[in-house]
């Protein structure tokens, strides 16, 4: 398959409400063949499904509950946040390629107590069970919680997971690589020493591309867009000293392997 796959994108964000058609068209012109639209809470599930119907075969849904809820006053996710989500995941199970965005976020301003961290773990555990039941991979967030996230995924017997925008040490990431997990690299790599060190260590065969749009763009405080996926690819090629085409080809094959249902959704 020729083209890029954005494995983690918030195309349902309000940032795109006014120019979504233009953003999608620019993405296609930039060589994207699909973008995985991740959810953060049950309230946006319907919007993501509608976008996937509107841009059929290009916007591909992932539904899940993010470890951080209520962005205005950030707090860790609790089991009650799953109550509205689980029936909708079952309702749309045929339309999704992964459970996500799920994970752990131990940023101190989000959660500081052991009780809060355990609540996040319980939310992730429940969603990992759902993913196993539906035979779907996980699209995973792990801010300030790289090692705990990878260890929990391994304990749960999770075999297929994408660690998005991983912010941990390369040595910790390699534990995930050994477990068979993939790591997606955002355009913010151009301004992140940590991401650059990560790419040096992780084999290309364990790497995917993402934008996390509208966040994690090449410039701080500037809206990121899916067409910036090429920036990630170009920087990986530069660091690895390999052709850009090789990066595109391998990361796309990695995405298709990690998210097998993608092949049935992407337009030929």
C-alpha positions, 0 to 999 in steps of 0.5 A: 500500500502506497501512503502514510497512516496516521495512527493517532489523531484527534480529528474530532477536536473542536479545533477542526470543526470549521475547516474539517473538509480542507484538513482532510483534503490536505491530508490526502494530498500529503500522501495520507491513506488513513488516519486513526481517530482516537477518542478521549471520552464517551461524549465524542464517540458519536462524533467520531463515528459520524466523521468516519461515515462522512470520510468513509475509508479514510477516517477510521475510529478508535473508541476508548476512555483517556486516563485524563478526564475533564480537561478544564480541571484535569483529573484521573479517569475513574471506573464511572467514566467507563459506564457510558463508554462500554455500551457504545463500544459494543454498539460500534464494535464492527466499525472500530479498529482499536480501543483507544485512547487508553492508558496511564497518566501520572502527571502530578497535576492530574494525579498525585495519590496512589488511589488516583493511580490505581483508579486509572489502572482499573480503567485501563484493565477493564478496557484491555479486557474489552480489547481482548474480547473484541480481538482489537489492539490498544492505542495507548497513552503513557505520560509520566508512566512509561514503565508502569504502563508497559509492565501493566500491559504485559501483566494483562497479556496484551499482545498488540498495543501502540504506545503513542508519543512515548515520553519515557527512556529508550531503555524502558521503550525497549521493554515494550519492543521486546513485548512486541509493542509499537511506538508512534512518533509525532512531528514534535520530534523536531523539538524533542531530544527525548523523541530523537533519542527514542528513534535512535534506539527503537528499530524501524520495525517497531515504529509507526507514525502519528500526528496527535493533531491538533497537539504535538506539532512541529511548533509549540502552540500552533495547531498540528494537522495530519498532513504533518505526518511527513515531518515525522517520517522525514526526521526518522529517515534523517536520524536512521540514515535511511531513505524516506521511502523506506520509512513510509513503507515500513511504518505503513506495513507496521500499522497494517500489521498492528491494526489488521482491520484497517485493511478492510476499511481503507479504500483501495 
